[in-house]
């Protein structure tokens, strides 16, 4: 059975990282809650090479860009915290990135993070959006993309 990261647990991990607390390397996590109302945002994960091209594989030990296209589908300005996670083939989080801001009505934002994969293998990019860390509300569904790291 595939273990699933819940929004709640991922937020706890983000808060621990923000507070500079140690994060356990491996944890068995159960779902806490899911998006049960219409999404206010969409989030699309992508992997780019250093020239900005959309790719599905990169080389181990070479820098790549994790990208996320975030769209506020609401007709009003909204605060957001965009989160991107990279999981390895064992379903373990190997990289976590996030950024926050305010999105104007019906606006789109392209976000990016540097990633230096250290091992070849199959990975999954996972993205989603929450309102904030203090009182988080889930604003998007989790979107995924499979990527490969080669030697």
C-alpha positions in Angstrom: 0.0 0.0 0.0 1.4 3.4 -1.0 1.9 5.8 1.8 0.4 9.2 1.2 1.6 12.6 2.5 -1.3 14.5 4.0 -1.6 18.3 3.7 -1.5 18.6 7.5 1.7 16.5 8.0 3.4 18.3 5.2 2.6 21.6 6.8 4.0 20.4 10.1 7.2 19.4 8.2 7.4 22.9 6.6 6.8 24.6 10.0 9.5 22.4 11.6 11.9 23.4 8.8 11.0 27.1 9.2 11.7 26.8 12.9 15.1 25.1 12.2 14.0 22.0 14.1 15.3 18.6 12.9 13.0 16.8 10.5 12.8 13.0 10.7 14.4 11.4 7.6 11.7 8.7 7.3 8.2 8.7 8.7 5.1 6.7 8.1 2.3 9.2 7.5 -1.4 8.8 7.3 -3.9 11.1 5.5 -5.3 13.8 7.7 -7.7 15.7 5.5 -8.2 16.6 1.8 -9.7 19.3 -0.3 -13.4 19.1 0.1 -14.6 22.3 -1.5 -13.9 24.0 -4.8 -10.2 24.8 -5.3 -9.2 28.5 -5.2 -5.9 27.8 -6.9 -4.4 25.3 -9.4 -0.7 24.3 -9.2 1.2 22.6 -12.0 4.6 21.0 -11.4 7.4 20.9 -13.9 11.1 20.2 -14.2 13.3 22.6 -16.2 16.9 22.4 -17.3 19.1 25.5 -16.7 18.0 27.0 -20.0 14.3 26.9 -18.9 13.3 24.0 -21.1 10.6 21.7 -19.8 12.2 18.2 -19.3 11.3 14.9 -17.8 14.8 13.8 -16.9 18.0 15.4 -15.6 21.5 14.1 -14.6 22.5 13.3 -11.0 24.9 15.9 -9.6 23.7 18.6 -12.0 21.5 21.5 -11.0 17.9 21.5 -12.3 14.9 23.8 -11.7 11.7 22.7 -10.0 8.9 24.8 -11.3 5.4 25.4 -10.4 2.7 27.3 -12.3 0.2 28.7 -9.8 -3.2 30.2 -10.8 -5.6 32.0 -8.5 -9.0 31.2 -10.0 -10.8 33.5 -7.5 -12.0 37.0 -8.5 -10.3 38.5 -5.5 -6.7 38.9 -4.2 -5.6 36.0 -1.9 -2.6 35.1 0.2 -1.0 31.8 -0.7 1.8 29.4 0.3 3.0 27.3 -2.7 4.7 24.0 -1.7 6.6 21.6 -4.0 7.8 18.2 -2.8 10.1 15.7 -4.5 9.7 12.0 -3.5 12.0 9.2 -4.4 10.8 5.7 -5.6 10.5 4.6 -1.9 8.0 7.4 -1.4 10.4 9.4 0.8 10.5 13.1 0.6 14.0 14.1 -0.6 13.4 17.8 -1.2 10.8 20.3 -0.1 10.5 23.9 -1.2 7.9 26.6 -0.6 7.3 30.3 -1.1 4.5 32.6 -0.2 2.9 35.8 -1.5 -0.4 37.4 -2.5 -2.0 36.6 -5.8 -4.2 39.1 -7.6 -7.7 38.2 -8.9 -7.5 35.5 -11.6 -3.7 35.9 -11.8 -1.0 33.4 -12.7 2.5 33.1 -11.2 5.5 31.0 -12.3 7.6 29.9 -9.3 11.0 28.1 -9.2 13.4 26.4 -6.9 16.9 25.0 -7.5 17.3 21.3 -7.1 20.6 19.3 -7.1 19.6 15.6 -7.3 22.3 13.4 -5.9 21.2 9.9 -7.0 19.8 8.4 -10.2 16.2 7.1 -10.0 12.6 7.8 -10.5 11.0 10.7 -8.6 7.7 12.3 -8.3 7.1 16.1 -8.1 4.1 17.0 -6.0 2.6 20.5 -5.7 -0.2 22.2 -3.8 -1.2 25.5 -2.4 -2.4 26.5 1.1 -3.5 29.8 2.5 -0.7 30.3 5.1 1.2 28.5 7.9 -0.5 30.1 10.9 -4.1 29.0 10.0 -3.7 26.9 6.9 -6.6 26.3 4.5 -6.1 23.9 1.6 -6.5 25.9 -1.6 -5.6 23.4 -4.3 -5.6 19.7 -5.1 -2.2 17.9 -5.1 -0.8 17.8 -8.6 2.0 15.3 -9.6 4.6 14.8 -12.3 7.0 11.8 -12.7 10.6 12.7 -13.4 13.8 10.6 -13.9 17.4 11.3 -12.7 20.0 9.6 -14.8 23.8 9.0 -14.2 
